Amino acid sequence: MSPARLVAYDVLRDVEDREAYANLALASRIREARLDGRDAALATELAAGALRGRGRYDRIIELSAGRDAAEIDPRTLNVLRLGVHQLLGMRTAAHAAVNESVELQRRVGRANAAGFVNGVLRAIGRSSNEEWDRRIAERARSEDDALAAITSHPSWVLRALRDALRAEGREGELAELLAADNRPPRVSIALLPGAGVDPETLAAGSAADEAYPALSATGPSPLGLELSGGDPARVLARVGVPEGLARVQDQGSQLAALALTRLRPVSPGERWLDLCAGPGGKTAVLGAEALRGGATVRANEVSAHRAELVRRSVAAVAEAVEVVSHDGRDAAAFGDRGAVFDRILVDAPCSGLGALRRRPEARWRKRPADLPELTALQAELLDAAAERLAPGGVLAYVTCSPHLAETRVIVDRLLRRRPELRELDAKAAVRGVARGGDALDLAGSAPSAQLWPHRHGTDAMFIALLQREA
Ligand SMILES: C[S@@+](CC[C@H](N)C(=O)[O-])C[C@H]1O[C@@H](n2cnc3c(N)ncnc32)[C@H](O)[C@@H]1O
C-alpha cells in the first residue's frame, strides 16, 4: 500500500471532518509520514485532484454504482474519488489504480465493501473521459447541471461566474474560465520596488543558473515574475534579493495595490491606510511604494494572529508601515480622532470565488448563504473607510471575488449612499500600471476593473477606485 495514497486519503478526511484547508493538511500529513519528494508530489496530486474534481467524479461514481453518492459510506466514497482521479485524471495504469484502491479500502474502510470498490472502479476504467462526460450530459437535469458537473463546479458558483462575465459582455468565456479554475496556477512572485533589480534582469540572471528552475518576467504585473516549478522559497533564497523584497504573490493582487499607489504621483507625507491587511501581501507592496514616495502606511487587521502575519510580511519595509489590530468598522482602526487618509485600500473579506484554482476544496465549502453576511460587512467597512478619506483622497475597493453581489452591487450602493464619492476609471489605472499597458483586455462598460484567471492568468480580482470631492 503506497504511503502517498494513505496520506492523500487522510487529507480528504481532514478536509471533510475538520474543515481543514487542504494545503495545510497536506503539509502536516506529508511531514508526519516523512514522505520523500516524489511521494509528497504524488500525495499532493492525488488529494488536490480528488478534491478539485469531486463534483465530476461523484457524478461518474453515481453513474457507475447506480446509486447516489450520498448513499455511499463516506470513507468508501473518498477511496473511490481517489481511484477515479487516478483512472481519469492521472492516467495511472487501470489495474494499479484499482488494486491500490481496493487495498486502501481494506485498510481504512469497510473490508466488505472492497468488492464494491473493485467493481465500480473497473467499470469506470473501461470508458474514456469523453465517454463519461457524454454520459453525464445525457443524464443531467439541464444544460447548466451538465456543465457544472463536467467542470466540477457547484451550480450556484457557475451561475455567479456567468453573471459576472455576462455583465462584461463576455458570457462566451464561461467554459474557458471554468477550465482555468481547474488548473493549478503557476507560482507568481512580486519583486518589490527597492529590491535593487528589475524583474527582467533577475529573470535573465536566473536563466543562466541551470541548477534551479527558471524565473521568467511574465504576467501582467510590472513587479511580476513566474516560476516554472520547484520550491519558491529555495529559488527566492537563491536569487540574491534582500529578504522580503521578492515574495510569492498573485499578480492580480500586485496590480490591485499598484492601481492605488500609482494612480497619481505620491506627495511626500501622504498617509495611507490598509483597512483589512492580513496576511499582508498587498501591505508589503503598499509599504515598498510608500517608502519610495515618502508616504506612510497604517495597516489594520481584525485578527491578532493575522496582524502578526502582516508584521512579518512587511519586515523589509517596516519603517514605512505601522500595524494595528482592530475591527475595521471601529474608530480605533483609524487612529487619532479626526485622522484622515490620502489613499485607503479596503481589500474586503469576501467569498473568494476568484481564487478557486488555488484551493481545491474551497468551491465545495462556500455556500450562497454566506453572502448576505459578507456583503453587509463589505458595505460597513467601506462606509467606515469613506468617513476617513481626505478631501481629494482615493479609496480602492478590492475583492478576490467576481460575484456581482460583492463587486458592482456594493460599489453602486456605496455611490448612492455617499454622493461625495466619484468613481474613477480603474480600468485606465490598471492598464496604466500593467506590463503591456493598453493591451490588457479589460471588458465591460463599468469603470471598475475585473481580472480573470483565464484571460489574465491572475485570480479574479475586482478593483474599483473612488475619489472624495476635494
Ligand atoms: C481578503 S483578506 C485581505 C488580504 C490582504 N489584503 C493581502 O493582500 O494579503 C481580508 C482580511 O480582512 C480581515 N477582516 C475580516 N473582518 C474584518 C474587519 N471587521 N475589520 C478588519 N479586517 C477584517 C480578515 O481577517 C482578512 O485577513
The ligand as a Gaussian input file, in Angstrom:
#p B3LYP/6-31G(d) Opt

LIG

0 1
 C       -9.117000      39.462000       1.571000
 S       -8.296000      39.417000       3.072000
 C       -7.071000      40.666000       2.880000
 C       -5.867000      40.181000       2.105000
 C       -4.697000      41.140000       2.224000
 N       -5.031000      42.482000       1.809000
 C       -3.491000      40.669000       1.432000
 O       -3.284000      41.103000       0.303000
 O       -2.735000      39.834000       1.951000
 C       -9.419000      40.179000       4.171000
 C       -8.913000      40.337000       5.581000
 O       -9.885000      41.095000       6.297000
 C       -9.894000      40.659000       7.627000
 N      -11.148000      41.120000       8.241000
 C      -12.312000      40.460000       8.352000
 N      -13.207000      41.219000       9.005000
 C      -12.596000      42.381000       9.302000
 C      -12.987000      43.554000       9.992000
 N      -14.218000      43.681000      10.501000
 N      -12.093000      44.538000      10.138000
 C      -10.840000      44.429000       9.625000
 N      -10.405000      43.336000       8.971000
 C      -11.269000      42.326000       8.813000
 C       -9.728000      39.164000       7.512000
 O       -9.248000      38.639000       8.724000
 C       -8.739000      39.045000       6.363000
 O       -7.436000      38.965000       6.860000

